[in-house]
Amino acid sequence: MTMELCDRPATELRQEIQDGHLGARELLAAHIERIARCNPDVNALVTLDLDAAMAEAARADERQARGEPLGLLHGLPMVHKDCFATQGMRTTQGSPLYRDFVPTVSSLLVQREQAAGAITLGKSNIPEFCAGSHTVNTLFGATRNPYDLRRSAGGSSGGAAAALACGMAALADGSDMGGSLRNPASFCNVVGLRPSPGRVPQWPTLNPYNLLTVVGPMGRTVGDVALLLAAMAGPDARDPMSIEQDPALFLGSLEGGVAGSRVAFAPTWGGLPTDPAVTQVIEAQASVLEAMGAQVSRACPDFSDADHAFQTLRGVAFDLAYGELADRHPDAFKPAIHWNIGVGREAGGSDIARAEKARAALFQQMHGFMQSHDFLVGAVSQVPPFPVEWEHVQEIAGTPMGNYIDWMRSGYYLSLTGLPAISVPCGFTADGLPVGLQIVGRYRQERALLAFAHAFEQAVPCRHRLPPLLAGL
């Protein structure tokens, strides 16, 4: 019975704690047991401080016993992505350069999660400096997919997604530039939300005006993601992009209000090369959406200028973040990051202007497109989870991929739009590999997006299919 706690939604666990039926220490003990069982095989969590976690859980139970107000995340065990600074806990960025780095101050995101009552278990694995959608680095090795240990868990928030799928944490955070919250969620049968830029403020950061990279929540259900978003979101004066809106709007019931929604169905995002196993699962969702009462039509925006725009703007961001460090320690960076930095350095003013012009045009196009559609849906990833030994996907359905992120166009096209997007489990391939549906909402309309995603989740309850790794527990 104790082990089953780890597979329940965080919202249910939070209610059990509030009602006095479950203690923070009891819940944490169950998760520690699950970590001992699963992490050696999956390698999702790379730094743990379970003694500190148990001490914090004891303090949480004591606060509740005294009748003190409970935070939104009171008593819920969670993990932080290893790119987020955690005071007093190693933060490596997945790089040997930061093997022993222990920050003295936590990032704002971690501060808010802990202030809301979350119990920090440790850090989740990432690719080196979050570069790429396959979680592997020379410091800790690869994170394996809980549904098939021979496969990738995706990335860059792959450790977070795998930990959630195994029940090693109730909640997890992540970041997303080109799909890093959505891709691993799709690969691991969990939920990942890419919020609107500024919805969750970022501090500290070298690039506060970066609209491509966002931070956001991951969970086993849409309701869990909404709960964590409510704890993460809200303005902060140190982030000039932060949205001035009360995060409490993400609390409360997500039921109802989806019948009649106008849905643009774009399974391959206008003809991107997509593995037939993925296409088969995604195509089946059209009838699900119609059964929900949605008005489904096949339509897709024009993403023809998106590749140059994303590659250029990503390259500039990588040069800003890692260029000087890579110059000082060239052997400590994988070739893909040197390539990204090079793209940024080689981009002249005209290239950057062209990229910004294309991004602006895409934003305006999306604004017009979403006037006649409430949601846009399609595949999260163009491939199912691939062999863990691969560095990245080399080709899809016979089409070669030119670099290590070309296979994630289905993710980074949507990043450029500035619209919120969520990955929700929608089925499995014939080989038992998870596939996620990407649902894109209107500008800054995360609440409506979450409600629609929740309704879809109820119609396709894939989350109840646990990884084979948990068989017999």
TIDO-370629 format. One record per residue (C-alpha): residue number from 1; x, y, z. Coordinates in Angstrom, 1 decimal. Example, Ala and Ser with C-alpha at 12.3 -4.5 7.8 and 13.67 -1.06 7.14 Angstrom:
> i / c1 / c2 / c3
> 1 / 12.3 / -4.5 / 7.8 $
> 2 / 13.7 / -1.1 / 7.1 $
This chain:
> i / c1 / c2 / c3
> 1 / 0.0 / 0.0 / 0.0 $
> 2 / 2.8 / 2.4 / 0.8 $
> 3 / 4.4 / 1.9 / -2.6 $
> 4 / 1.1 / 2.8 / -4.4 $
> 5 / 1.3 / 6.3 / -2.9 $
> 6 / 4.1 / 7.0 / -5.4 $
> 7 / 1.9 / 6.5 / -8.4 $
> 8 / -0.9 / 8.7 / -7.3 $
> 9 / -1.4 / 12.3 / -8.6 $
> 10 / 0.2 / 15.0 / -6.6 $
> 11 / -3.1 / 16.7 / -6.2 $
> 12 / -4.6 / 13.7 / -4.5 $
> 13 / -1.6 / 13.3 / -2.2 $
> 14 / -1.8 / 17.0 / -1.3 $
> 15 / -5.5 / 16.6 / -0.4 $
> 16 / -4.7 / 13.5 / 1.7 $
> 17 / -2.1 / 15.5 / 3.6 $
> 18 / -4.4 / 18.4 / 4.2 $
> 19 / -7.2 / 16.1 / 5.4 $
> 20 / -4.8 / 14.5 / 7.9 $
> 21 / -4.8 / 11.1 / 6.3 $
> 22 / -1.1 / 11.2 / 5.2 $
> 23 / 2.0 / 12.7 / 6.7 $
> 24 / 4.9 / 14.3 / 4.9 $
> 25 / 7.3 / 11.8 / 6.4 $
> 26 / 5.2 / 8.8 / 5.4 $
> 27 / 5.0 / 10.1 / 1.8 $
> 28 / 8.7 / 10.8 / 1.7 $
> 29 / 9.6 / 7.3 / 3.0 $
> 30 / 7.6 / 5.8 / 0.2 $
> 31 / 9.4 / 7.8 / -2.4 $
> 32 / 12.8 / 7.0 / -0.9 $
> 33 / 11.9 / 3.3 / -1.2 $
> 34 / 10.9 / 3.8 / -4.8 $
> 35 / 14.1 / 5.7 / -5.6 $
> 36 / 16.2 / 2.8 / -4.2 $
> 37 / 14.2 / 0.4 / -6.4 $
> 38 / 14.2 / 2.3 / -9.7 $
> 39 / 17.0 / 4.8 / -9.9 $
> 40 / 19.9 / 2.3 / -10.3 $
> 41 / 18.2 / 1.1 / -13.5 $
> 42 / 16.9 / 4.4 / -14.8 $
> 43 / 19.6 / 6.9 / -13.7 $
> 44 / 17.2 / 9.8 / -13.5 $
> 45 / 18.4 / 11.4 / -10.2 $
> 46 / 22.0 / 12.3 / -10.0 $
> 47 / 22.3 / 14.1 / -6.6 $
> 48 / 20.2 / 13.2 / -3.5 $
> 49 / 20.2 / 14.5 / 0.0 $
> 50 / 17.6 / 12.2 / 1.6 $
> 51 / 18.6 / 13.1 / 5.2 $
> 52 / 17.9 / 16.7 / 4.6 $
> 53 / 14.6 / 15.8 / 2.9 $
> 54 / 13.5 / 13.7 / 5.8 $
> 55 / 14.4 / 16.6 / 8.2 $
> 56 / 12.3 / 19.0 / 6.1 $
> 57 / 9.4 / 16.5 / 6.0 $
> 58 / 9.5 / 16.3 / 9.8 $
> 59 / 9.4 / 20.1 / 10.0 $
> 60 / 6.4 / 20.1 / 7.6 $
> 61 / 4.5 / 17.6 / 9.8 $
> 62 / 5.3 / 19.7 / 12.9 $
> 63 / 4.0 / 22.9 / 11.2 $
> 64 / 0.8 / 21.1 / 10.3 $
> 65 / 0.4 / 19.8 / 13.8 $
> 66 / 0.7 / 23.3 / 15.1 $
> 67 / -2.1 / 24.4 / 12.8 $
> 68 / 0.0 / 26.6 / 10.6 $
> 69 / -1.2 / 27.4 / 7.1 $
> 70 / -0.1 / 24.8 / 4.5 $
> 71 / 1.6 / 25.9 / 1.3 $
> 72 / 0.3 / 24.8 / -2.1 $
> 73 / 3.0 / 22.0 / -2.4 $
> 74 / 3.1 / 21.1 / 1.3 $
> 75 / 4.8 / 17.8 / 1.9 $
> 76 / 5.1 / 16.9 / -1.8 $
> 77 / 8.5 / 15.3 / -2.7 $
> 78 / 10.0 / 16.9 / -5.9 $
> 79 / 13.2 / 17.1 / -7.9 $
> 80 / 14.8 / 20.1 / -9.5 $
> 81 / 16.5 / 20.0 / -12.9 $
> 82 / 20.3 / 20.1 / -12.5 $
> 83 / 20.5 / 23.4 / -14.3 $
> 84 / 18.6 / 25.2 / -11.6 $
> 85 / 20.8 / 26.5 / -8.7 $
> 86 / 20.0 / 24.8 / -5.3 $
> 87 / 21.5 / 26.4 / -2.3 $
> 88 / 23.8 / 23.9 / -0.4 $
> 89 / 23.2 / 21.2 / -3.0 $
> 90 / 25.4 / 20.4 / -6.0 $
> 91 / 24.3 / 21.9 / -9.3 $
> 92 / 26.5 / 20.5 / -12.2 $
> 93 / 24.8 / 21.6 / -15.4 $
> 94 / 25.7 / 18.1 / -16.6 $
> 95 / 29.3 / 19.1 / -17.0 $
> 96 / 32.6 / 18.0 / -15.4 $
> 97 / 33.4 / 21.7 / -15.1 $
> 98 / 30.7 / 22.0 / -12.4 $
> 99 / 31.2 / 18.6 / -10.9 $
> 100 / 31.6 / 20.0 / -7.4 $
> 101 / 29.8 / 23.3 / -7.7 $
> 102 / 27.5 / 24.1 / -4.7 $
> 103 / 25.6 / 27.3 / -5.1 $
> 104 / 25.1 / 29.7 / -2.1 $
> 105 / 21.8 / 30.9 / -3.5 $
> 106 / 18.9 / 29.0 / -5.1 $
> 107 / 17.3 / 30.1 / -8.3 $
> 108 / 13.9 / 32.0 / -7.9 $
> 109 / 12.1 / 28.9 / -9.2 $
> 110 / 13.5 / 26.7 / -6.5 $
> 111 / 12.9 / 29.3 / -3.9 $
> 112 / 9.2 / 29.5 / -4.8 $
> 113 / 8.8 / 25.7 / -4.9 $
> 114 / 10.3 / 25.3 / -1.5 $
> 115 / 8.4 / 28.3 / 0.0 $
> 116 / 5.2 / 26.5 / -1.2 $
> 117 / 6.2 / 23.5 / 0.9 $
> 118 / 7.8 / 21.1 / -1.6 $
> 119 / 10.3 / 18.7 / -0.1 $
> 120 / 13.5 / 18.7 / -2.2 $
> 121 / 14.7 / 15.2 / -2.9 $
> 122 / 17.6 / 16.1 / -5.2 $
> 123 / 18.5 / 16.9 / -8.8 $
> 124 / 17.4 / 15.4 / -12.1 $
> 125 / 19.8 / 14.4 / -14.9 $
> 126 / 20.2 / 16.6 / -18.0 $
> 127 / 22.4 / 16.6 / -21.1 $
> 128 / 25.5 / 18.7 / -20.9 $
> 129 / 24.3 / 22.3 / -20.4 $
> 130 / 20.8 / 21.2 / -21.5 $
> 131 / 21.9 / 20.9 / -25.1 $
> 132 / 19.8 / 18.4 / -27.0 $
> 133 / 16.7 / 16.3 / -26.4 $
> 134 / 18.6 / 13.2 / -25.2 $
> 135 / 19.6 / 13.1 / -21.6 $
> 136 / 23.2 / 11.9 / -21.5 $
> 137 / 26.5 / 13.4 / -20.3 $
> 138 / 30.0 / 12.4 / -19.4 $
> 139 / 29.5 / 13.1 / -15.7 $
> 140 / 26.6 / 10.8 / -15.0 $
> 141 / 25.8 / 8.9 / -18.1 $
> 142 / 22.4 / 8.4 / -19.8 $
> 143 / 19.0 / 8.4 / -18.3 $
> 144 / 17.0 / 5.4 / -19.6 $
> 145 / 13.4 / 5.3 / -20.5 $
> 146 / 11.3 / 3.5 / -17.8 $
> 147 / 9.1 / 2.0 / -20.5 $
> 148 / 12.1 / 0.4 / -22.2 $
> 149 / 15.5 / 0.7 / -20.6 $
> 150 / 17.1 / 0.4 / -24.0 $
> 151 / 15.6 / 3.7 / -25.1 $
> 152 / 16.1 / 7.4 / -24.4 $
> 153 / 14.1 / 9.3 / -21.9 $
> 154 / 14.3 / 12.4 / -24.1 $
> 155 / 15.5 / 15.7 / -22.9 $
> 156 / 16.7 / 18.0 / -21.8 $
> 157 / 14.4 / 17.5 / -18.8 $
> 158 / 14.7 / 13.7 / -19.3 $
> 159 / 15.7 / 12.9 / -15.7 $
> 160 / 12.7 / 14.8 / -14.5 $
> 161 / 10.3 / 12.9 / -16.8 $
> 162 / 11.8 / 9.5 / -16.0 $
> 163 / 11.6 / 10.2 / -12.2 $
> 164 / 7.9 / 11.1 / -12.5 $
> 165 / 7.1 / 8.0 / -14.6 $
> 166 / 8.8 / 5.8 / -12.0 $
> 167 / 7.1 / 7.4 / -9.1 $
> 168 / 10.4 / 8.6 / -7.6 $
> 169 / 9.0 / 12.1 / -7.2 $
> 170 / 5.5 / 13.6 / -7.1 $
> 171 / 6.5 / 16.7 / -9.1 $
> 172 / 9.4 / 18.0 / -11.1 $
> 173 / 10.5 / 21.2 / -12.8 $
> 174 / 12.2 / 21.7 / -16.1 $
> 175 / 13.1 / 24.2 / -18.8 $
> 176 / 12.3 / 24.4 / -22.5 $
> 177 / 14.0 / 26.1 / -25.5 $
> 178 / 13.1 / 23.7 / -28.3 $
> 179 / 11.0 / 21.1 / -26.6 $
> 180 / 12.8 / 20.2 / -23.4 $
> 181 / 9.7 / 20.1 / -21.2 $
> 182 / 7.5 / 18.5 / -23.9 $
> 183 / 9.7 / 15.9 / -25.6 $
> 184 / 10.7 / 14.0 / -22.4 $
> 185 / 7.1 / 14.1 / -21.2 $
> 186 / 6.0 / 12.5 / -24.5 $
> 187 / 8.8 / 9.9 / -24.3 $
> 188 / 8.0 / 9.0 / -20.6 $
> 189 / 4.1 / 9.1 / -20.6 $
> 190 / 3.9 / 12.1 / -18.3 $
> 191 / 2.8 / 15.7 / -18.7 $
> 192 / 5.0 / 18.7 / -19.5 $
> 193 / 3.9 / 22.3 / -20.0 $
> 194 / 5.8 / 24.9 / -21.9 $
> 195 / 4.3 / 28.1 / -20.4 $
> 196 / 4.2 / 31.5 / -22.1 $
> 197 / 7.5 / 33.4 / -21.9 $
> 198 / 7.4 / 35.4 / -18.6 $
> 199 / 4.7 / 33.2 / -17.0 $
> 200 / 7.4 / 31.8 / -14.7 $
> 201 / 10.1 / 34.4 / -14.0 $
> 202 / 13.7 / 33.4 / -14.3 $
> 203 / 16.4 / 34.6 / -12.0 $
> 204 / 19.4 / 34.7 / -12.1 $
> 205 / 19.9 / 34.7 / -15.9 $
> 206 / 22.4 / 36.1 / -18.3 $
> 207 / 19.7 / 36.7 / -20.9 $
> 208 / 16.6 / 38.1 / -19.3 $
> 209 / 15.1 / 39.1 / -22.7 $
> 210 / 15.4 / 35.6 / -24.1 $
> 211 / 11.9 / 34.6 / -25.3 $
> 212 / 12.9 / 31.1 / -26.5 $
> 213 / 13.8 / 29.6 / -23.1 $
> 214 / 11.1 / 29.2 / -20.5 $
> 215 / 10.9 / 27.2 / -17.3 $
> 216 / 7.9 / 25.3 / -16.2 $
> 217 / 6.2 / 22.3 / -14.5 $
> 218 / 6.1 / 18.6 / -15.1 $
> 219 / 3.8 / 16.0 / -13.5 $
> 220 / 1.9 / 12.8 / -14.0 $
> 221 / -1.4 / 14.6 / -14.6 $
> 222 / -2.6 / 17.9 / -16.0 $
> 223 / -3.9 / 18.8 / -12.6 $
> 224 / -0.5 / 18.2 / -11.1 $
> 225 / 1.0 / 20.5 / -13.6 $
> 226 / -1.6 / 23.2 / -12.9 $
> 227 / -0.9 / 23.0 / -9.2 $
> 228 / 2.9 / 23.4 / -9.7 $
> 229 / 2.4 / 26.2 / -12.1 $
> 230 / 0.4 / 28.1 / -9.5 $
> 231 / 3.4 / 27.8 / -7.2 $
> 232 / 5.9 / 28.8 / -9.8 $
> 233 / 4.1 / 31.7 / -11.6 $
> 234 / 3.7 / 35.3 / -10.7 $
> 235 / 5.6 / 38.5 / -11.4 $
> 236 / 9.1 / 39.3 / -10.2 $
> 237 / 10.8 / 42.7 / -10.8 $
> 238 / 14.1 / 41.0 / -11.6 $
> 239 / 12.7 / 39.4 / -14.8 $
> 240 / 11.6 / 42.1 / -17.2 $
> 241 / 9.5 / 39.6 / -19.1 $
> 242 / 7.5 / 38.4 / -16.1 $
> 243 / 3.7 / 38.5 / -16.5 $
> 244 / 1.7 / 40.6 / -14.0 $
> 245 / -1.1 / 38.1 / -13.3 $
> 246 / -2.3 / 36.3 / -10.2 $
> 247 / -1.1 / 32.7 / -10.4 $
> 248 / -4.1 / 31.7 / -8.3 $
> 249 / -6.0 / 31.5 / -11.6 $
> 250 / -4.5 / 28.1 / -12.2 $
> 251 / -6.1 / 26.7 / -9.0 $
> 252 / -9.5 / 25.2 / -8.8 $
> 253 / -11.4 / 22.7 / -11.0 $
> 254 / -10.3 / 22.1 / -14.6 $
> 255 / -13.6 / 20.4 / -15.5 $
> 256 / -15.9 / 21.6 / -18.3 $
> 257 / -15.9 / 24.2 / -20.9 $
> 258 / -14.4 / 22.3 / -23.8 $
> 259 / -17.4 / 21.3 / -25.9 $
> 260 / -17.5 / 23.2 / -29.1 $
> 261 / -13.8 / 24.2 / -29.0 $
> 262 / -12.4 / 24.7 / -32.5 $
> 263 / -9.3 / 22.5 / -32.9 $
> 264 / -6.8 / 22.7 / -35.8 $
> 265 / -5.4 / 19.2 / -36.3 $
> 266 / -1.9 / 19.2 / -37.7 $
> 267 / -0.5 / 15.7 / -36.9 $
> 268 / 2.8 / 16.3 / -38.7 $
> 269 / 2.9 / 20.1 / -38.5 $
> 270 / 2.5 / 20.6 / -42.2 $
> 271 / 4.4 / 17.7 / -43.5 $
> 272 / 7.5 / 17.3 / -41.2 $
> 273 / 9.1 / 13.8 / -41.6 $
> 274 / 7.5 / 11.7 / -38.9 $
> 275 / 7.9 / 8.1 / -37.9 $
> 276 / 4.9 / 6.1 / -39.0 $
> 277 / 4.5 / 4.6 / -35.6 $
> 278 / 4.0 / 8.1 / -34.2 $
> 279 / 1.7 / 9.2 / -37.0 $
> 280 / -0.5 / 6.2 / -36.4 $
> 281 / -1.1 / 7.1 / -32.7 $
> 282 / -1.6 / 10.8 / -33.4 $
> 283 / -4.0 / 10.3 / -36.2 $
> 284 / -6.2 / 8.2 / -33.9 $
> 285 / -6.7 / 11.3 / -31.7 $
> 286 / -8.9 / 13.1 / -34.2 $
> 287 / -11.8 / 10.9 / -33.3 $
> 288 / -11.1 / 11.3 / -29.6 $
> 289 / -11.2 / 15.1 / -29.9 $
> 290 / -14.5 / 14.9 / -31.8 $
> 291 / -15.9 / 12.6 / -29.2 $
> 292 / -15.0 / 15.3 / -26.6 $
> 293 / -17.3 / 17.7 / -28.6 $
> 294 / -14.5 / 19.6 / -30.3 $
> 295 / -14.9 / 20.9 / -33.9 $
> 296 / -11.9 / 19.4 / -35.6 $
> 297 / -10.5 / 20.7 / -38.9 $
> 298 / -7.1 / 19.9 / -40.6 $
> 299 / -5.1 / 23.2 / -40.7 $
> 300 / -1.6 / 24.2 / -40.0 $
> 301 / 0.3 / 27.6 / -39.9 $
> 302 / 3.2 / 28.2 / -42.3 $
> 303 / 6.5 / 27.4 / -40.6 $
> 304 / 8.7 / 27.7 / -43.7 $
> 305 / 10.9 / 30.4 / -42.2 $
> 306 / 11.1 / 28.8 / -38.8 $
> 307 / 14.3 / 26.8 / -39.2 $
> 308 / 16.7 / 29.7 / -39.9 $
> 309 / 15.0 / 31.8 / -37.2 $
> 310 / 15.3 / 29.2 / -34.5 $
> 311 / 18.8 / 28.1 / -35.4 $
> 312 / 20.1 / 31.7 / -35.5 $
> 313 / 18.5 / 32.8 / -32.3 $
> 314 / 19.5 / 29.6 / -30.5 $
> 315 / 23.1 / 30.1 / -31.6 $
> 316 / 23.2 / 33.6 / -30.3 $
> 317 / 21.8 / 32.5 / -27.0 $
> 318 / 24.4 / 29.7 / -26.7 $
> 319 / 27.2 / 32.1 / -27.5 $
> 320 / 26.0 / 34.5 / -24.8 $
> 321 / 25.6 / 31.7 / -22.2 $
> 322 / 28.6 / 29.5 / -22.9 $
> 323 / 30.9 / 31.1 / -25.5 $
> 324 / 33.5 / 32.5 / -23.2 $
> 325 / 33.5 / 29.3 / -21.0 $
> 326 / 33.9 / 27.2 / -24.1 $
> 327 / 36.8 / 29.3 / -25.3 $
> 328 / 38.6 / 28.7 / -21.9 $
> 329 / 37.8 / 25.0 / -21.8 $
> 330 / 37.2 / 23.8 / -25.3 $
> 331 / 37.8 / 20.1 / -24.5 $
> 332 / 35.1 / 20.2 / -21.9 $
> 333 / 32.3 / 20.9 / -24.3 $
> 334 / 30.7 / 18.4 / -26.7 $
> 335 / 30.9 / 19.2 / -30.5 $
> 336 / 27.2 / 20.0 / -30.7 $
> 337 / 27.6 / 22.9 / -28.3 $
> 338 / 30.7 / 24.2 / -30.2 $
> 339 / 28.5 / 24.1 / -33.3 $
> 340 / 25.7 / 26.0 / -31.7 $
> 341 / 28.1 / 28.7 / -30.4 $
> 342 / 29.6 / 28.9 / -33.9 $
> 343 / 26.2 / 29.5 / -35.5 $
> 344 / 25.7 / 32.4 / -33.1 $
> 345 / 29.1 / 33.9 / -33.8 $
> 346 / 28.9 / 33.6 / -37.5 $
> 347 / 25.5 / 35.2 / -37.6 $
> 348 / 25.9 / 38.8 / -38.8 $
> 349 / 23.5 / 41.6 / -38.2 $
> 350 / 21.6 / 40.8 / -41.4 $
> 351 / 21.2 / 37.1 / -40.2 $
> 352 / 19.9 / 38.2 / -36.8 $
> 353 / 17.6 / 40.8 / -38.4 $
> 354 / 16.2 / 38.1 / -40.8 $
> 355 / 15.6 / 35.8 / -37.9 $
> 356 / 13.8 / 38.4 / -35.8 $
> 357 / 11.7 / 39.4 / -38.8 $
> 358 / 10.7 / 35.8 / -39.4 $
> 359 / 9.9 / 35.4 / -35.7 $
> 360 / 7.7 / 38.5 / -35.7 $
> 361 / 5.9 / 37.4 / -38.9 $
> 362 / 5.2 / 34.0 / -37.4 $
> 363 / 3.9 / 35.6 / -34.2 $
> 364 / 1.5 / 37.7 / -36.3 $
> 365 / 0.5 / 34.8 / -38.4 $
> 366 / -0.3 / 32.7 / -35.3 $
> 367 / -2.4 / 35.5 / -33.9 $
> 368 / -4.5 / 35.5 / -37.0 $
> 369 / -4.6 / 31.7 / -37.1 $
> 370 / -5.8 / 31.4 / -33.5 $
> 371 / -8.7 / 33.8 / -34.1 $
> 372 / -10.5 / 31.0 / -35.9 $
> 373 / -9.1 / 28.2 / -33.7 $
> 374 / -9.0 / 27.7 / -30.0 $
> 375 / -6.3 / 25.1 / -30.0 $
> 376 / -3.7 / 23.7 / -32.4 $
> 377 / -2.7 / 20.0 / -31.9 $
> 378 / -0.2 / 17.6 / -33.4 $
> 379 / 2.7 / 15.3 / -32.5 $
> 380 / 5.1 / 16.3 / -29.7 $
> 381 / 8.0 / 14.4 / -31.2 $
> 382 / 8.5 / 13.2 / -34.7 $
> 383 / 9.9 / 9.9 / -33.4 $
> 384 / 9.2 / 7.5 / -30.6 $
> 385 / 11.9 / 7.0 / -27.9 $
> 386 / 15.1 / 6.0 / -29.8 $
> 387 / 18.0 / 3.7 / -28.7 $
> 388 / 19.8 / 5.2 / -25.7 $
> 389 / 23.2 / 4.6 / -27.4 $
> 390 / 22.4 / 7.1 / -30.2 $
> 391 / 23.7 / 10.7 / -29.8 $
> 392 / 20.7 / 12.0 / -31.6 $
> 393 / 18.3 / 11.0 / -34.4 $
> 394 / 20.1 / 10.8 / -37.7 $
> 395 / 17.1 / 10.3 / -40.0 $
> 396 / 13.3 / 10.1 / -39.9 $
> 397 / 11.3 / 8.1 / -42.5 $
> 398 / 14.3 / 8.2 / -44.9 $
> 399 / 14.9 / 12.0 / -44.5 $
> 400 / 18.4 / 12.8 / -43.1 $
> 401 / 18.7 / 15.2 / -40.2 $
> 402 / 21.3 / 17.8 / -40.7 $
> 403 / 22.2 / 18.4 / -37.0 $
> 404 / 21.5 / 17.3 / -33.5 $
> 405 / 18.2 / 19.3 / -33.1 $
> 406 / 16.7 / 19.0 / -36.6 $
> 407 / 14.6 / 16.0 / -35.4 $
> 408 / 12.9 / 18.3 / -32.9 $
> 409 / 11.3 / 20.7 / -35.4 $
> 410 / 7.9 / 19.7 / -34.0 $
> 411 / 9.0 / 21.2 / -30.7 $
> 412 / 11.0 / 24.3 / -31.7 $
> 413 / 8.6 / 25.5 / -34.3 $
> 414 / 6.1 / 26.1 / -31.5 $
> 415 / 8.7 / 27.7 / -29.3 $
> 416 / 9.1 / 30.5 / -31.8 $
> 417 / 5.4 / 31.3 / -31.7 $
> 418 / 5.4 / 32.4 / -28.0 $
> 419 / 2.2 / 30.4 / -27.4 $
> 420 / 1.8 / 28.0 / -24.5 $
> 421 / 2.0 / 24.3 / -25.4 $
> 422 / 1.5 / 21.1 / -23.4 $
> 423 / 2.4 / 17.5 / -23.9 $
> 424 / -0.2 / 15.0 / -22.8 $
> 425 / 0.1 / 11.2 / -23.1 $
> 426 / -2.1 / 9.9 / -25.9 $
> 427 / -1.1 / 6.3 / -26.6 $
> 428 / 1.6 / 3.8 / -27.2 $
> 429 / 3.3 / 2.3 / -30.3 $
> 430 / 3.0 / -1.4 / -31.1 $
> 431 / 6.3 / -1.8 / -29.2 $
> 432 / 4.8 / -0.2 / -26.1 $
> 433 / 6.6 / 3.1 / -26.4 $
> 434 / 4.8 / 6.2 / -25.2 $
> 435 / 3.5 / 8.9 / -27.6 $
> 436 / 2.4 / 12.4 / -26.5 $
> 437 / -0.1 / 14.8 / -28.1 $
> 438 / 1.1 / 18.5 / -28.3 $
> 439 / -1.7 / 20.9 / -27.6 $
> 440 / -1.1 / 24.6 / -28.3 $
> 441 / -3.2 / 27.3 / -26.7 $
> 442 / -3.9 / 30.9 / -27.4 $
> 443 / -1.5 / 33.7 / -26.4 $
> 444 / -1.0 / 33.6 / -22.6 $
> 445 / -4.1 / 31.4 / -22.1 $
> 446 / -2.6 / 28.7 / -20.0 $
> 447 / -5.8 / 28.3 / -18.0 $
> 448 / -7.9 / 27.4 / -21.0 $
> 449 / -5.1 / 25.2 / -22.3 $
> 450 / -4.9 / 23.3 / -19.1 $
> 451 / -8.7 / 22.8 / -19.0 $
> 452 / -8.7 / 21.4 / -22.5 $
> 453 / -5.7 / 19.2 / -21.8 $
> 454 / -7.4 / 17.8 / -18.7 $
> 455 / -10.5 / 16.9 / -20.7 $
> 456 / -8.3 / 15.1 / -23.3 $
> 457 / -6.5 / 13.3 / -20.5 $
> 458 / -9.8 / 12.0 / -19.1 $
> 459 / -10.7 / 10.7 / -22.5 $
> 460 / -7.4 / 8.9 / -23.0 $
> 461 / -6.3 / 7.7 / -19.6 $
> 462 / -2.8 / 6.6 / -20.6 $
> 463 / -1.2 / 7.5 / -17.3 $
> 464 / -2.7 / 4.3 / -15.7 $
> 465 / -0.3 / 2.2 / -17.8 $
> 466 / 2.8 / 2.1 / -15.6 $
> 467 / 6.3 / 1.2 / -16.8 $
> 468 / 7.2 / -2.5 / -16.9 $
> 469 / 10.0 / -1.6 / -14.5 $
> 470 / 7.3 / -1.3 / -11.7 $
> 471 / 5.8 / -4.7 / -12.3 $
> 472 / 5.6 / -6.7 / -9.1 $
> 473 / 6.0 / -3.8 / -6.8 $
